[in-house]
Amino acid sequence: MDAHHARPQAVPPPGGTRRKAAAAATREWLVVSPSGGACLEEVGKYQVMARTGLPARDLRVLDPHLSYPSSILGRERAIVVNLERFRAVITAQEVLIPNSKDPVVAPFVRELQARVSDSSEANQVCDIDGEALMKEASGWPNAVVPGTGQKDASEASKQNNSISTGENSGVPAPPPLALCKDHSMKKVLPFEFRALEVCLESACRCLEAETLTLEQEAYPALDELTSKISTLNLERVRQIKSRLVAISGRVQKVRDELEHLLDDDMDMAEMYLTEKLMSQRLVESSLSRVHENGHDHEDDNDDDDVTEESRLGHLFLGGEDIQSDPGSSNGSFTAIKLNIEELEMLLEAYFVQIDGTLNKLYHLREYVDDTEDYINIMLDDKQNQLLQMGVMLSTATVVITAGVVVVGLFGMNIGISLYNPPTTPEEVRKSDMEFWATTFGTIGGCVILYILAIGWGKNSGLLQ
């Protein structure tokens, strides 16, 4: 065919492929703010990466179409949580949930909103005696709360830094300390830890509920199997054991993840997103003051930088000293004691809870194993009884065969006087007596041989 007469092929519109690719790249994310509000946003993968600072491999963990084990990843600006069906990206200012339309995730979202909103209300500073407490709470980090020690003073400095920097940046940042109406200082977790706590609580509650349901079904089924071994009961126990193995693996993975976090202090330190954000803003504000003051006040600015560095060290290390290596040229830190007590206590609480759930599954597994051993013992006993019955039947067969041999000998066509027909009444009577004597003698001999064989088997231990 000529090239000029060839039929032109249909060319798809250039915008259709782009629209499909954009639709495939974007996804609905439920964004929960620190005030408890939530809204759905169509956000692409690269937008989420730029928004949270996460690499693409961490976002694959949150893909609901892919199967990844439970994990908690601490990054520079976000925490990636993948616990069972509860998946979220937690930052210092918001929580992004990819699978918010899942019916199982709906209670988790409501609990997260309620917990965050309650904590945001608790973060508000209340004063019923005047403005003294308000001035004291909003002062610079040098202000010390009356009636508190050095540790409480450091906590108050954390609150004041967060309040002042939050006002300058326009982004609400929850302070770590809140003043209540009874003039007492109440510890409030940062936003990322409150969201992480809801994720851990929801995952532990879900696994605990599944474990309780499995226990309620397993123990009656196992008891019924021990009383009556049937195909239906065996199938029920087989399904229960399969569920037990699956749930145990999921609980073990969550426990191992929490144990890994508790063993690694640096991973826990990476999760202090609010403090890292506040320290970054403090550094930026100090640098801006240095540039504003100019070169005339260079010495004063150096003193301010030292003061700011000491405050940052106090913020991150909880008042602990930082030891530096005098032999190093760049003054790198060699021994840093991180203040991760808050997160450590939070993780330990849920580690104990998930470990208790794992212990319940372990006891259930032991009960299943004990039931299997008991069933095997019962089956072995039945098999032994069948074997004994087989031995007894085989012995009876041998004895009866011996009687059949005797009957066969007498049934042979041999000419002897015993087979001669009787002619007189005396011979008839004598012939009848000989017949019955031979018959009963043969039967009695077989019975005696059977009894002797069984008695020998019991004496030798072959039979019970």
Stockholm file with secondary structure:
# STOCKHOLM 1.0

chainA/1-464         MDAHHARPQAVPPPGGTRRKAAAAATREWLVVSPSGGACLEEVGKYQVMARTGLPARDLRVLDPHLSYPSSILGRERAIVVNLERFRAVITAQEVLIPNSKDPVVAPFVRELQARVSDSSEANQVCDIDGEALMKEASGWPNAVVPGTGQKDASEASKQNNSISTGENSGVPAPPPLALCKDHSMKKVLPFEFRALEVCLESACRCLEAETLTLEQEAYPALDELTSKISTLNLERVRQIKSRLVAISGRVQKVRDELEHLLDDDMDMAEMYLTEKLMSQRLVESSLSRVHENGHDHEDDNDDDDVTEESRLGHLFLGGEDIQSDPGSSNGSFTAIKLNIEELEMLLEAYFVQIDGTLNKLYHLREYVDDTEDYINIMLDDKQNQLLQMGVMLSTATVVITAGVVVVGLFGMNIGISLYNPPTTPEEVRKSDMEFWATTFGTIGGCVILYILAIGWGKNSGLLQ
#=GR chainA/1-464 SS CCGGGSCCCCCCCHHHHHHHHHHHHEEEEEEECTTSCEEEEEEEHHHHHHHHCCCHHHHHHTCTTSCCCCEEEECSSCEEEEETTEEEEECSSCEEESCTTSTTHHHHHHHHHHHHHHHHHHTSCCCSSCSHHHHHHTSCTTCCCTTCCHHHHHHHHHHHHHHHHHHHHSSCCCCSEEECTTSCEEECCCHHHHHHHHHHHHHHHHHHHHHHHHHHHHHHHHHHHHHCCCHHHHHHHHHHHHHHHHHHHHHHHHHHHHHHHHHCHHHHHHTCHHHHHHHHHHHHHHHHHHHHHCSTTHHHHHHHHHHHHHHHHHHHHTTCCCEECTTCSSCCEEECCCCCHHHHHHHHHHHHHHHHHHHHHHHHHHHHHHHHHHHHHHHHHHHHHHHHHHHHHHHHHHHHHHHHHHHHHHTSCCCCGGGSCCCSHHHHHHHHHHHHHHHHHHHHHHHHHHHHHHHHHHHTTSCC
#=GC SS_cons         CCGGGSCCCCCCCHHHHHHHHHHHHEEEEEEECTTSCEEEEEEEHHHHHHHHCCCHHHHHHTCTTSCCCCEEEECSSCEEEEETTEEEEECSSCEEESCTTSTTHHHHHHHHHHHHHHHHHHTSCCCSSCSHHHHHHTSCTTCCCTTCCHHHHHHHHHHHHHHHHHHHHSSCCCCSEEECTTSCEEECCCHHHHHHHHHHHHHHHHHHHHHHHHHHHHHHHHHHHHHCCCHHHHHHHHHHHHHHHHHHHHHHHHHHHHHHHHHCHHHHHHTCHHHHHHHHHHHHHHHHHHHHHCSTTHHHHHHHHHHHHHHHHHHHHTTCCCEECTTCSSCCEEECCCCCHHHHHHHHHHHHHHHHHHHHHHHHHHHHHHHHHHHHHHHHHHHHHHHHHHHHHHHHHHHHHHHHHHHHHHTSCCCCGGGSCCCSHHHHHHHHHHHHHHHHHHHHHHHHHHHHHHHHHHHTTSCC
//
